[in-house]
Amino acid sequence: MRWPSRHALVALTSACVCAFAAILVAGAAHGGRTGLTALTSQPVITPVQGPSNLERLGISMDMSEMGRTGTWGPPPGSDPLPLANVTYSPDFTRPATLSGADLYRLDCQACHQADGTGAPPEINAIIGPVQATSAAVMVERMKDLGRPITLAFASQLAAGSKQDILTRLKKGGQKMPSFGHLTDQEVQALIAYLELLAKVPGAEKRQRVVTEPGIRVGELLVKGTCHICHGATGHWPDAEALLQGAVPPLGSLATQRAQYQVIRKVRHGTPVVMGRSQMAYRGRMPVFWYLKDDEVSAAYMYLLLYPPATAQ
């Protein structure tokens, strides 16, 4: 299989810089979604840094449910997907409008699952903790337990629970990585969606969207999902290292693989050649079927434009 030449990548990078420059100077927000509170966020885009979360914890992919989606790619020998060998070029000249549900998909779903149930006992469900941020829910819950409390006391408990969630997002936990890269506006939209997911009363009225530069979508996906398993820098592993469990670094991904290959691998899965015998395997990477082509494309463009310093 042919990889893109250095000249092709340089040309592609130049085109991306022009497109994203247009985003940054556009200024005006793209139309929000009807009935939702619209927020504008201007995050500072930075390269992804440091070891993956699995590396930070000293565990392998085979020993953890983090980053799992429950869906695997096709086995070797299956018919390849009809995806053309062309560059996918969504309209990045317009700002991106992200809902709380979008932010959840990009940053949370890989570990906590679509319904927020997680993968106990390693990954806790988020439903209970989010419900505990609602005074109304706390009043009803304690009433059902035969230990009624006042609304004022429930409000104090709920405020403490909400602060706990905000602290966890900012600083991370024993296994959960920090999501300090999220802006205050993104956190507001995400929390509102978590309340909707947890069926907190009145949550549907608090939903909101955030308008941001299009490249931010790629940054969120890389930092929120890809960085769970893939470190920022390092050497690109050979076939034998892949068989032994090595995970390719994000810093070299956009120069080692073409854009269409990355989209196919992330969204549909493709076999990978591993070992000295050069045999094709299904591989360890799950399929992120819930992502969109333009979101994966944005991640690819982000890694081209904001590459972490790669070890020599």
C-alpha positions as CSV (number, residue, x, y, z in Angstrom):
1,M,0.0,0.0,0.0
2,R,1.5,3.4,-0.9
3,W,1.7,6.2,1.7
4,P,1.5,9.8,0.7
5,S,4.8,11.4,-0.4
6,R,6.5,14.2,1.5
7,H,5.6,16.6,-1.2
8,A,2.0,15.7,-1.1
9,L,1.9,16.1,2.7
10,V,3.6,19.5,2.4
11,A,1.0,20.6,-0.1
12,L,-1.8,19.3,2.0
13,T,-0.5,21.0,5.1
14,S,-0.3,24.3,3.2
15,A,-3.9,23.9,2.1
16,C,-5.0,23.1,5.7
17,V,-3.2,26.2,7.0
18,C,-5.0,28.4,4.6
19,A,-8.4,26.8,5.4
20,F,-7.9,27.1,9.1
21,A,-6.6,30.6,8.8
22,A,-9.9,31.5,7.2
23,I,-11.6,29.9,10.2
24,L,-9.7,32.0,12.7
25,V,-10.5,35.3,10.9
26,A,-14.1,34.5,10.2
27,G,-15.1,35.7,13.6
28,A,-18.9,35.4,13.1
29,A,-20.5,32.4,14.7
30,H,-22.3,29.8,12.5
31,G,-26.0,29.6,13.3
32,G,-26.8,27.7,16.5
33,R,-29.4,25.0,16.9
34,T,-33.0,26.1,17.4
35,G,-34.1,26.2,21.0
36,L,-30.6,25.8,22.5
37,T,-28.6,28.3,24.4
38,A,-25.7,29.3,22.2
39,L,-22.2,29.9,23.7
40,T,-19.1,31.1,21.9
41,S,-15.7,29.7,22.9
42,Q,-12.3,30.8,21.7
43,P,-9.9,28.1,23.0
44,V,-6.2,28.3,22.6
45,I,-5.2,25.3,20.4
46,T,-2.2,23.4,21.6
47,P,-0.5,20.2,20.6
48,V,-1.3,17.0,22.5
49,Q,1.5,16.2,25.0
50,G,2.8,13.4,27.2
51,P,2.2,9.7,27.5
52,S,-1.2,8.1,26.9
53,N,-3.4,7.5,29.9
54,L,-2.6,3.8,29.7
55,E,1.1,4.6,29.7
56,R,0.6,6.9,32.7
57,L,-1.1,4.1,34.6
58,G,1.4,1.4,33.5
59,I,-1.1,-0.9,31.9
60,S,-1.6,-2.3,28.5
61,M,-4.7,-2.2,26.2
62,D,-5.4,-5.8,27.0
63,M,-5.6,-5.1,30.7
64,S,-8.1,-2.2,30.6
65,E,-11.6,-1.3,29.4
66,M,-10.6,2.3,28.8
67,G,-11.0,3.4,25.2
68,R,-13.2,0.4,24.4
69,T,-16.5,0.8,22.5
70,G,-17.6,-2.8,22.4
71,T,-17.2,-3.0,18.6
72,W,-14.3,-4.6,16.7
73,G,-13.0,-4.2,13.2
74,P,-13.4,-6.8,10.4
75,P,-11.2,-9.9,10.5
76,P,-8.3,-10.4,8.0
77,G,-9.6,-11.6,4.6
78,S,-12.8,-9.6,4.7
79,D,-13.8,-7.4,1.8
80,P,-12.2,-4.0,2.0
81,L,-14.6,-1.0,2.3
82,P,-15.2,1.0,-0.8
83,L,-13.4,4.1,0.4
84,A,-11.6,6.1,-2.3
85,N,-7.9,7.0,-2.1
86,V,-8.6,10.7,-1.9
87,T,-8.3,13.4,0.6
88,Y,-11.5,14.0,2.5
89,S,-12.1,17.8,2.6
90,P,-15.1,19.0,4.7
91,D,-15.9,22.7,4.8
92,F,-13.5,23.8,7.6
93,T,-14.0,27.5,6.6
94,R,-17.1,27.6,8.9
95,P,-16.9,27.5,12.6
96,A,-18.1,24.3,14.3
97,T,-21.2,24.2,16.4
98,L,-21.0,21.5,19.1
99,S,-23.7,20.4,21.4
100,G,-23.2,18.7,24.8
101,A,-23.9,15.4,23.1
102,D,-21.1,16.1,20.6
103,L,-18.7,16.9,23.3
104,Y,-19.6,13.7,25.1
105,R,-18.9,11.7,22.0
106,L,-15.6,13.3,21.4
107,D,-14.4,13.2,25.0
108,C,-16.3,10.7,27.2
109,Q,-18.1,8.0,25.3
110,A,-15.0,5.8,24.6
111,C,-14.8,5.0,28.3
112,H,-18.2,5.7,29.7
113,Q,-20.3,4.3,26.8
114,A,-23.1,5.9,25.0
115,D,-25.6,5.6,28.0
116,G,-23.1,6.6,30.7
117,T,-23.0,3.2,32.3
118,G,-19.2,2.8,31.9
119,A,-17.5,-0.5,32.4
120,P,-17.7,-1.4,36.1
121,P,-15.7,-2.1,38.2
122,E,-12.9,-0.3,36.4
123,I,-14.9,2.5,34.9
124,N,-17.7,3.8,37.0
125,A,-21.1,4.8,35.7
126,I,-21.7,8.6,35.6
127,I,-25.4,8.5,36.0
128,G,-25.5,8.3,39.8
129,P,-23.0,11.1,40.4
130,V,-24.8,13.4,38.0
131,Q,-28.1,12.7,39.5
132,A,-26.6,13.7,42.9
133,T,-26.1,17.2,41.5
134,S,-29.9,17.7,41.5
135,A,-31.5,18.9,44.7
136,A,-34.9,17.6,43.4
137,V,-33.5,14.2,42.7
138,M,-31.9,14.1,46.2
139,V,-35.1,15.0,47.9
140,E,-37.0,12.2,46.1
141,R,-34.3,9.7,46.7
142,M,-34.1,10.3,50.4
143,K,-37.9,10.3,50.7
144,D,-37.9,6.8,49.0
145,L,-35.3,5.6,51.5
146,G,-37.5,6.8,54.4
147,R,-35.1,9.5,55.4
148,P,-36.6,12.8,54.1
149,I,-34.5,15.9,53.9
150,T,-35.3,19.5,53.3
151,L,-34.8,21.1,49.9
152,A,-32.3,23.5,51.4
153,F,-30.2,20.7,52.7
154,A,-30.5,18.8,49.4
155,S,-29.3,21.9,47.6
156,Q,-26.2,22.0,49.7
157,L,-25.5,18.3,49.0
158,A,-26.2,18.9,45.3
159,A,-23.8,21.8,45.1
160,G,-21.0,19.7,46.7
161,S,-21.7,16.9,44.2
162,K,-21.5,19.2,41.2
163,Q,-18.2,20.7,42.5
164,D,-16.9,17.1,42.8
165,I,-17.7,16.5,39.1
166,L,-16.1,19.8,38.0
167,T,-13.0,19.0,40.0
168,R,-12.8,15.5,38.4
169,L,-13.1,17.0,34.9
170,K,-10.4,19.5,35.7
171,K,-7.9,17.3,37.5
172,G,-8.8,13.8,36.7
173,G,-8.8,10.9,39.1
174,Q,-6.9,7.7,39.9
175,K,-7.5,6.3,36.5
176,M,-9.5,9.1,34.8
177,P,-7.2,11.5,32.9
178,S,-7.6,15.3,33.3
179,F,-9.9,17.1,30.9
180,G,-8.4,20.4,31.7
181,H,-8.3,21.2,28.0
182,L,-12.1,21.8,28.0
183,T,-13.1,25.5,28.2
184,D,-15.7,26.7,30.7
185,Q,-18.2,27.0,27.9
186,E,-17.6,23.4,26.8
187,V,-17.9,22.2,30.4
188,Q,-21.2,24.0,30.7
189,A,-22.6,22.3,27.6
190,L,-21.2,18.9,28.6
191,I,-22.6,19.1,32.1
192,A,-26.0,20.0,30.7
193,Y,-25.9,17.0,28.5
194,L,-24.8,14.7,31.3
195,E,-27.9,15.9,33.2
196,L,-30.1,15.0,30.2
197,L,-28.4,11.6,30.0
198,A,-29.1,11.0,33.7
199,K,-32.7,12.2,33.4
200,V,-32.3,15.1,35.8
201,P,-35.6,17.0,35.9
202,G,-35.6,20.1,33.7
203,A,-32.3,19.2,31.9
204,E,-33.9,19.5,28.5
205,K,-34.3,23.2,29.1
206,R,-30.7,23.7,29.9
207,Q,-29.1,22.3,26.8
208,R,-26.7,24.5,24.9
209,V,-24.3,24.6,22.0
210,V,-20.8,26.0,21.7
211,T,-19.4,27.7,18.6
212,E,-15.7,27.3,18.0
213,P,-13.0,27.1,15.3
214,G,-13.4,23.9,13.2
215,I,-9.9,22.6,14.2
216,R,-11.0,22.5,17.8
217,V,-13.1,19.4,16.9
218,G,-9.9,17.6,16.0
219,E,-8.2,18.7,19.2
220,L,-11.0,17.5,21.3
221,L,-11.1,14.1,19.6
222,V,-7.4,13.6,19.9
223,K,-7.1,14.7,23.5
224,G,-10.3,13.2,24.7
225,T,-10.3,9.8,22.9
226,C,-7.1,9.0,21.0
227,H,-4.7,10.0,23.8
228,I,-6.3,7.3,26.0
229,C,-4.2,4.7,24.2
230,H,-1.8,6.6,21.9
231,G,1.1,8.5,23.4
232,A,1.9,11.9,21.9
233,T,5.5,11.1,20.8
234,G,7.8,8.2,20.2
235,H,9.1,5.9,17.5
236,W,6.8,4.4,14.9
237,P,6.7,0.7,15.8
238,D,7.6,-2.0,13.3
239,A,5.5,-5.1,12.7
240,E,7.2,-7.1,15.5
241,A,6.7,-4.3,18.0
242,L,3.0,-4.1,17.1
243,L,2.6,-7.8,17.8
244,Q,4.2,-7.3,21.2
245,G,1.7,-4.6,22.1
246,A,3.3,-1.3,21.0
247,V,0.9,1.5,20.1
248,P,1.8,4.0,17.3
249,P,2.4,7.6,18.6
250,L,0.1,10.4,17.6
251,G,3.0,12.6,16.6
252,S,3.8,10.5,13.5
253,L,0.3,9.3,12.6
254,A,-0.3,12.0,9.9
255,T,3.0,11.4,8.2
256,Q,2.8,7.6,8.3
257,R,-0.8,7.2,7.1
258,A,-3.0,8.9,4.6
259,Q,-6.1,10.7,5.7
260,Y,-8.5,8.3,4.1
261,Q,-6.7,5.4,5.8
262,V,-7.1,7.0,9.2
263,I,-10.8,7.6,8.7
264,R,-11.3,4.0,7.6
265,K,-9.3,2.6,10.6
266,V,-11.0,4.7,13.2
267,R,-14.6,4.4,11.9
268,H,-14.7,0.9,10.4
269,G,-11.5,-0.9,11.3
270,T,-8.9,-2.5,9.0
271,P,-6.6,-5.5,9.6
272,V,-3.0,-4.7,10.6
273,V,0.2,-6.6,9.6
274,M,2.1,-7.7,12.7
275,G,5.0,-10.0,13.6
276,R,8.1,-11.2,11.7
277,S,5.9,-13.4,9.6
278,Q,4.0,-10.3,8.4
279,M,0.6,-11.9,9.0
280,A,-2.6,-9.8,9.0
281,Y,-4.5,-9.6,12.3
282,R,-7.7,-7.8,13.3
283,G,-5.6,-5.7,15.7
284,R,-6.3,-4.4,19.2
285,M,-7.9,-1.1,18.2
286,P,-11.7,-0.9,18.6
287,V,-14.0,0.7,16.0
288,F,-15.3,4.2,16.9
289,W,-18.4,3.8,14.8
290,Y,-20.2,6.8,16.5
291,L,-17.7,9.3,15.2
292,K,-18.2,11.2,11.9
293,D,-15.9,11.3,8.9
294,D,-15.4,15.1,9.3
295,E,-14.6,14.7,13.0
296,V,-11.9,12.1,12.2
297,S,-10.7,14.3,9.4
298,A,-10.4,17.3,11.8
299,A,-8.3,15.1,14.1
300,Y,-6.0,14.3,11.2
301,M,-5.7,18.0,10.2
302,Y,-5.1,18.9,13.8
303,L,-2.1,16.5,14.1
304,L,-0.7,17.9,10.8
305,L,-1.0,21.5,12.0
306,Y,-0.1,21.0,15.7
307,P,2.3,18.0,15.8
308,P,3.9,17.2,19.2
309,A,7.7,17.1,19.2
310,T,8.5,13.6,18.1
311,A,11.4,11.7,19.6
312,Q,14.4,11.1,17.3
